[in-house]
Amino acid sequence: MTAQAAGLLGVVISILVVATGTVALRCYVRLRITRVFGLDDGLAVGALIFFLIGACGLLEGVRVGSFGHSWTELTPEVLIKGLKLLFLYELAYVLATTVVKFAVGIFLLRFCVERYHRWIIYAVLILLTGLTIFIVIFILIQCQPPSWFWNQVTNARGSCDGNNFIKAAYVHSAITAFSDATLGLLPILIVRSLHLPFYVRVHVALILALGSL
């Protein structure tokens, strides 16, 4: 196993442990202690499922030897497997990031005290919905035919829109960062309207902002 493959393996497993443990604890608290399982909790589980799909694709890529190596070092069969897993990961990543933001947004809706707080969250969720639909469609049609994404190794008949895919990835990253910042800072606006001592409002804002983290 190369150093790159070992590094990828370590990162994926570490985040898998943190993500799975966090969602498991959340489900335990909601189901066994508060006995209220809301839509945001279900979305958190859904986001974890999409993340698990993508992570399993990365781990399988390391196992078969597709990831962590230069393309020129791989046999056509191994490279095709890697490209199929990469295609799966791209879809799972986009869906996971969107679903987890919906979970955070719906969670914050419970604490909104001003109408404009709700409109900010609705606007972010609508923006994310449109972006996700666009990116998913773009991923599916980035190559003509779509299967040429992985068959390009052995089939010369086809093409991929690599330049526009890079642009789309930048747009997705920028809007994702914007939504993260919005959902992370919104708790500050929410608690400002609460009639509580200052230190309590700071604590509440930090706890709510942890959702975006």
KEDREN-150028 format. One record per residue: x negated, y negated, z negated of N, C-alpha, C in turn; residue number from 1. Coordinates in pm, whole numbers, m for minus. Layout:
<sites>
SITE      nu      nv      nw     cau     cav     caw      cu      cv      cw  resi
SITE       X       Y       Z       X       Y       Z       X       Y       Z   NUM
...
</sites>
This chain:
<sites>
SITE      nu      nv      nw     cau     cav     caw      cu      cv      cw  resi
SITE     m84     119       0       0       0       0     m88    m125       0     1
SITE     m58    m218      89    m137    m340      98    m103    m434     m17     2
SITE    m188    m537     m35    m164    m635    m141     m34    m711    m115     3
SITE      m6    m739      14     118    m810      48     240    m726      13     4
SITE     234    m597      45     346    m508      14     365    m494    m136     5
SITE     254    m484    m210     263    m473    m356     321    m600    m417     6
SITE     280    m714    m363     335    m841    m413     484    m853    m388     7
SITE     526    m815    m267     669    m817    m234     746    m723    m326     8
SITE     691    m605    m347     755    m506    m434     771    m561    m576     9
SITE     667    m624    m628     673    m679    m763     775    m790    m777    10
SITE     779    m880    m679     874    m992    m684    1018    m941    m678    11
SITE    1045    m852    m583    1182    m802    m565    1230    m728    m689    12
SITE    1147    m640    m744    1186    m563    m862    1207    m655    m982    13
SITE    1120    m754    m998    1134    m846   m1111    1266    m922   m1105    14
SITE    1298    m975    m987    1423   m1051    m974    1543    m959    m984    15
SITE    1530    m836    m936    1639    m739    m950    1671    m714   m1097    16
SITE    1567    m697   m1177    1588    m671   m1320    1656    m790   m1386    17
SITE    1608    m911   m1356    1666   m1031   m1417    1811   m1050   m1373    18
SITE    1836   m1039   m1242    1971   m1062   m1190    2069    m957   m1241    19
SITE    2030    m831   m1234    2119    m724   m1279    2146    m734   m1429    20
SITE    2042    m762   m1506    2059    m776   m1650    2149    m893   m1686    21
SITE    2132   m1006   m1617    2213   m1124   m1645    2360   m1099   m1616    22
SITE    2389   m1042   m1498    2528   m1016   m1462    2589    m910   m1553    23
SITE    2510    m809   m1590    2560    m706   m1680    2597    m764   m1816    24
SITE    2514    m852   m1869    2545    m917   m1996    2667   m1005   m1985    25
SITE    2678   m1075   m1873    2795   m1160   m1853    2923   m1076   m1851    26
SITE    2920    m966   m1776    3038    m879   m1769    3071    m820   m1905    27
SITE    2969    m785   m1983    2992    m729   m2116    3064    m831   m2205    28
SITE    3014    m954   m2203    3075   m1059   m2286    3219   m1085   m2242    29
SITE    3241   m1093   m2111    3374   m1128   m2061    3473   m1014   m2081    30
SITE    3428    m890   m2069    3519    m776   m2077    3537    m725   m2220    31
SITE    3430    m726   m2299    3437    m664   m2432    3458    m766   m2544    32
SITE    3410    m888   m2527    3419    m987   m2635    3534   m1085   m2612    33
SITE    3529   m1159   m2502    3636   m1255   m2475    3759   m1189   m2412    34
SITE    3737   m1073   m2348    3844    m998   m2281    3918   m1082   m2178    35
SITE    3843   m1165   m2111    3896   m1246   m2000    3795   m1239   m1887    36
SITE    3834   m1179   m1775    3745   m1164   m1660    3802   m1249   m1547    37
SITE    3735   m1362   m1521    3787   m1459   m1426    3735   m1439   m1284    38
SITE    3783   m1526   m1195    3740   m1520   m1055    3591   m1546   m1043    39
SITE    3539   m1639   m1122    3396   m1668   m1116    3312   m1547   m1159    40
SITE    3364   m1468   m1252    3293   m1347   m1293    3291   m1245   m1180    41
SITE    3404   m1229   m1113    3410   m1138    m999    3317   m1181    m887    42
SITE    3309   m1313    m864    3218   m1363    m761    3073   m1340    m799    43
SITE    3043   m1350    m928    2906   m1322    m973    2869   m1177    m944    44
SITE    2963   m1086    m968    2939    m945    m937    2922    m927    m787    45
SITE    3008    m995    m708    2997    m986    m562    2863   m1037    m511    46
SITE    2816   m1149    m569    2686   m1202    m529    2575   m1102    m561    47
SITE    2586   m1037    m676    2486    m937    m713    2486    m820    m615    48
SITE    2605    m779    m570    2613    m669    m474    2543    m706    m343    49
SITE    2570    m826    m292    2502    m870    m170    2352    m878    m191    50
SITE    2311    m927    m310    2168    m934    m339    2106    m795    m345    51
SITE    2178    m700    m404    2128    m563    m412    2109    m504    m272    52
SITE    2203    m534    m183    2191    m485     m45    2065    m540      20    53
SITE    2045    m671       6    1925    m731      65    1797    m681       1    54
SITE    1799    m669    m133    1680    m620    m204    1647    m477    m166    55
SITE    1751    m394    m153    1727    m255    m112    1667    m249      28    56
SITE    1709    m342     114    1650    m348     247    1502    m380     242    57
SITE    1465    m475     154    1324    m509     140    1245    m393      81    58
SITE    1300    m329     m21    1230    m217     m83    1214    m100      14    59
SITE    1318     m75      94    1307      31     194    1203      m4     299    60
SITE    1193    m132     333    1091    m175     429     951    m151     377    61
SITE     931    m175     247     801    m145     186     776       5     184    62
SITE     879      83     154     863     229     144     823     291     277    63
SITE     888     246     386     858     306     517     735     245     581    64
SITE     680     138     518     558      78     571     580     m34     670    65
SITE     704     m84     681     731    m191     777     690    m328     724    66
SITE     709    m352     595     679    m482     535     546    m476     463    67
SITE     475    m588     467     344    m594     404     230    m562     498    68
SITE     261    m550     626     160    m520     727     176    m614     846    69
SITE      69    m631     920      78    m706    1044     154    m624    1147    70
SITE     235    m692    1230     313    m621    1332     224    m538    1424    71
SITE     102    m588    1450      13    m517    1542     m36    m386    1484    72
SITE     m21    m366    1351     m68    m244    1287      38    m135    1285    73
SITE     161    m168    1323     273     m75    1307     302       0    1436    74
SITE     350     121    1421     398     196    1536     534     141    1577    75
SITE     576     160    1702     707     109    1745     822     157    1656    76
SITE     818     282    1614     927     336    1531     935     264    1396    77
SITE     822     242    1333     820     175    1203     859      29    1219    78
SITE     816     m34    1327     849    m174    1350     998    m191    1375    79
SITE    1059    m101    1450    1203    m108    1475    1280     m95    1343    80
SITE    1238      m2    1257    1303      12    1126    1292    m117    1046    81
SITE    1173    m177    1050    1154    m301     976    1241    m414    1028    82
SITE    1256    m425    1158    1339    m531    1216    1486    m510    1183    83
SITE    1531    m386    1180    1669    m357    1140    1692    m398     994    84
SITE    1596    m365     909    1608    m401     768    1601    m552     750    85
SITE    1519    m619     829    1511    m765     822    1643    m828     865    86
SITE    1706    m774     968    1836    m823    1014    1939    m808     902    87
SITE    1938    m693     836    2031    m670     724    2004    m768     611    88
SITE    1876    m791     581    1841    m882     472    1887   m1024     501    89
SITE    1872   m1069     625    1914   m1205     660    2062   m1225     630    90
SITE    2145   m1131     671    2289   m1141     646    2319   m1137     497    91
SITE    2258   m1043     426    2285   m1027     283    2241   m1150     205    92
SITE    2128   m1209     244    2077   m1327     174    2173   m1445     186    93
SITE    2219   m1471     307    2311   m1584     329    2439   m1564     250    94
SITE    2495   m1445     253    2620   m1418     182    2600   m1426      30    95
SITE    2488   m1374     m19    2462   m1376    m164    2449   m1518    m215    96
SITE    2374   m1603    m145    2354   m1739    m191    2485   m1818    m190    97
SITE    2571   m1790     m92    2699   m1861     m86    2792   m1816    m197    98
SITE    2803   m1686    m217    2896   m1633    m317    2855   m1677    m457    99
SITE    2727   m1678    m487    2684   m1717    m621    2713   m1865    m645   100
SITE    2707   m1948    m543    2739   m2090    m560    2889   m2109    m580   101
SITE    2970   m2025    m515    3113   m2029    m541    3141   m1991    m686   102
SITE    3068   m1893    m738    3086   m1853    m877    3055   m1970    m971   103
SITE    2947   m2042    m943    2909   m2156   m1026    3013   m2267   m1015   104
SITE    3056   m2297    m891    3152   m2404    m870    3284   m2378    m940   105
SITE    3337   m2257    m928    3463   m2223    m993    3447   m2222   m1144   106
SITE    3330   m2180   m1192    3303   m2186   m1336    3310   m2331   m1386   107
SITE    3250   m2424   m1312    3248   m2564   m1354    3387   m2627   m1347   108
SITE    3474   m2576   m1257    3608   m2631   m1247    3684   m2621   m1378   109
SITE    3650   m2525   m1461    3718   m2508   m1590    3695   m2626   m1682   110
SITE    3585   m2698   m1662    3546   m2803   m1756    3565   m2943   m1700   111
SITE    3615   m2954   m1578    3631   m3085   m1516    3738   m3166   m1591   112
SITE    3706   m3291   m1623    3801   m3378   m1692    3844   m3495   m1603   113
SITE    3774   m3517   m1495    3809   m3623   m1401    3841   m3562   m1266   114
SITE    3934   m3628   m1194    3973   m3573   m1064    3856   m3571    m968   115
SITE    3771   m3672    m969    3661   m3677    m873    3559   m3566    m898   116
SITE    3552   m3517   m1020    3465   m3402   m1046    3510   m3282    m962   117
SITE    3641   m3259    m962    3696   m3148    m884    3671   m3169    m735   118
SITE    3689   m3292    m688    3670   m3319    m545    3525   m3296    m504   119
SITE    3431   m3328    m593    3290   m3303    m561    3267   m3154    m543   120
SITE    3322   m3073    m635    3304   m2928    m627    3372   m2872    m503   121
SITE    3495   m2919    m475    3565   m2873    m355    3487   m2906    m229   122
SITE    3430   m3028    m225    3353   m3069    m107    3231   m2980     m87   123
SITE    3161   m2949    m197    3043   m2861    m188    3082   m2723    m139   124
SITE    3192   m2669    m191    3235   m2534    m153    3281   m2530      m7   125
SITE    3350   m2634      37    3392   m2640     178    3270   m2649     269   126
SITE    3173   m2731     230    3050   m2744     308    2977   m2610     316   127
SITE    2969   m2539     204    2902   m2409     202    2976   m2307     287   128
SITE    3109   m2313     284    3188   m2219     365    3160   m2238     513   129
SITE    3164   m2364     557    3135   m2393     698    2994   m2353     736   130
SITE    2899   m2383     648    2759   m2347     676    2742   m2196     685   131
SITE    2804   m2123     594    2788   m1977     593    2846   m1916     719   132
SITE    2963   m1960     758    3025   m1908     880    2933   m1933    1000   133
SITE    2878   m2054    1007    2789   m2089    1119    2663   m2002    1118   134
SITE    2599   m1988    1002    2474   m1913     994    2497   m1766    1024   135
SITE    2605   m1708     969    2632   m1567     994    2654   m1541    1143   136
SITE    2733   m1627    1207    2755   m1612    1351    2624   m1628    1427   137
SITE    2543   m1724    1384    2416   m1748    1454    2324   m1628    1439   138
SITE    2321   m1568    1319    2236   m1450    1298    2281   m1337    1390   139
SITE    2413   m1320    1403    2466   m1210    1483    2440   m1228    1632   140
SITE    2434   m1354    1678    2419   m1379    1822    2284   m1441    1857   141
SITE    2190   m1443    1761    2061   m1506    1789    1986   m1435    1902   142
SITE    2016   m1307    1922    1956   m1231    2031    2065   m1182    2125   143
SITE    2032   m1177    2252    2124   m1126    2353    2060   m1011    2428   144
SITE    2115    m890    2414    2225    m851    2324    2178    m852    2179   145
SITE    2272    m854    2080    2231    m859    1939    2133    m750    1899   146
SITE    2147    m631    1956    2058    m520    1919    1915    m541    1967   147
SITE    1895    m641    2053    1759    m667    2102    1670    m721    1990   148
SITE    1732    m767    1879    1655    m814    1764    1555    m708    1720   149
SITE    1600    m582    1720    1507    m474    1681    1460    m390    1799   150
SITE    1533    m394    1910    1493    m315    2027    1391    m386    2114   151
SITE    1356    m511    2078    1260    m586    2159    1124    m517    2164   152
SITE    1101    m427    2068     973    m355    2064     958    m263    2184   153
SITE    1069    m202    2227    1063    m102    2333    1142    m141    2458   154
SITE    1218    m250    2450    1304    m290    2562    1272    m433    2602   155
SITE    1232    m454    2725    1195    m587    2771    1315    m670    2814   156
SITE    1432    m609    2824    1551    m680    2872    1629    m738    2754   157
SITE    1610    m865    2733    1679    m935    2624    1604   m1061    2587   158
SITE    1662   m1137    2497    1597   m1261    2453    1651   m1301    2316   159
SITE    1570   m1374    2242    1609   m1427    2111    1582   m1576    2107   160
SITE    1674   m1649    2044    1662   m1794    2034    1585   m1828    1906   161
SITE    1454   m1806    1909    1372   m1822    1790    1364   m1966    1742   162
SITE    1349   m2062    1833    1334   m2202    1793    1459   m2253    1721   163
SITE    1576   m2224    1778    1699   m2270    1714    1726   m2196    1585   164
SITE    1678   m2072    1575    1696   m1999    1449    1615   m2067    1339   165
SITE    1495   m2111    1371    1413   m2182    1272    1482   m2311    1230   166
SITE    1540   m2384    1326    1613   m2506    1293    1733   m2475    1203   167
SITE    1805   m2368    1237    1921   m2329    1155    1877   m2292    1014   168
SITE    1762   m2227    1002    1712   m2189     869    1678   m2313     787   169
SITE    1621   m2415     852    1592   m2540     782    1721   m2608     735   170
SITE    1822   m2609     821    1950   m2670     785    2012   m2595     667   171
SITE    2008   m2462     673    2063   m2382     564    1988   m2409     434   172
SITE    1857   m2418     440    1778   m2444     320    1808   m2582     263   173
SITE    1822   m2683     351    1847   m2820     305    1984   m2830     237   174
SITE    2086   m2774     300    2221   m2781     242    2229   m2698     115   175
SITE    2160   m2585     112    2156   m2503      m8    2091   m2579    m123   176
SITE    1981   m2647     m95    1913   m2726    m199    2003   m2840    m247   177
SITE    2074   m2903    m152    2165   m3012    m189    2277   m2961    m280   178
SITE    2335   m2846    m245    2443   m2791    m327    2392   m2749    m464   179
SITE    2270   m2693    m469    2210   m2656    m597    2196   m2780    m687   180
SITE    2142   m2886    m629    2121   m3009    m707    2255   m3067    m753   181
SITE    2355   m3064    m665    2487   m3120    m700    2550   m3042    m814   182
SITE    2554   m2909    m801    2615   m2826    m904    2533   m2827   m1033   183
SITE    2403   m2849   m1020    2318   m2852   m1139    2330   m2982   m1217   184
SITE    2354   m3094   m1145    2362   m3225   m1211    2505   m3263   m1249   185
SITE    2603   m3198   m1186    2743   m3232   m1213    2780   m3220   m1361   186
SITE    2729   m3119   m1434    2764   m3112   m1577    2732   m3239   m1655   187
SITE    2634   m3316   m1610    2602   m3442   m1678    2720   m3538   m1666   188
SITE    2781   m3546   m1547    2898   m3632   m1528    3017   m3580   m1606   189
SITE    3030   m3447   m1612    3145   m3388   m1681    3142   m3421   m1829   190
SITE    3027   m3403   m1894    3021   m3422   m2039    3019   m3569   m2078   191
SITE    2988   m3658   m1985    2990   m3801   m2017    3129   m3847   m2058   192
SITE    3231   m3778   m2004    3369   m3818   m2033    3423   m3754   m2161   193
SITE    3346   m3668   m2224    3391   m3601   m2345    3363   m3687   m2468   194
SITE    3457   m3689   m2560    3441   m3766   m2684    3373   m3678   m2789   195
SITE    3243   m3659   m2769    3163   m3577   m2858    3035   m3651   m2893   196
SITE    2970   m3612   m3003    2840   m3673   m3035    2741   m3652   m2920   197
SITE    2647   m3743   m2911    2554   m3741   m2797    2477   m3610   m2790   198
SITE    2427   m3561   m2903    2346   m3438   m2899    2430   m3318   m2856   199
SITE    2559   m3320   m2892    2647   m3211   m2849    2668   m3217   m2698   200
SITE    2687   m3337   m2646    2704   m3351   m2501    2581   m3306   m2425   201
SITE    2463   m3335   m2479    2338   m3290   m2415    2332   m3138   m2413   202
SITE    2367   m3076   m2523    2364   m2929   m2530    2464   m2868   m2434   203
SITE    2583   m2925   m2429    2687   m2872   m2338    2644   m2888   m2193   204
SITE    2587   m3001   m2159    2541   m3024   m2021    2433   m2924   m1983   205
SITE    2340   m2897   m2074    2233   m2802   m2044    2288   m2661   m2026   206
SITE    2384   m2623   m2110    2442   m2489   m2099    2515   m2472   m1965   207
SITE    2593   m2575   m1927    2665   m2568   m1801    2568   m2567   m1682   208
SITE    2460   m2643   m1692    2365   m2650   m1582    2290   m2519   m1563   209
SITE    2285   m2436   m1668    2218   m2306   m1656    2284   m2219   m1550   210
SITE    2414   m2241   m1528    2483   m2164   m1425    2419   m2182   m1290   211
SITE    2384   m2306   m1255    2321   m2331   m1126    2181   m2271   m1121   212
SITE    2111   m2274   m1235    1978   m2212   m1238    1989   m2063   m1210   213
</sites>
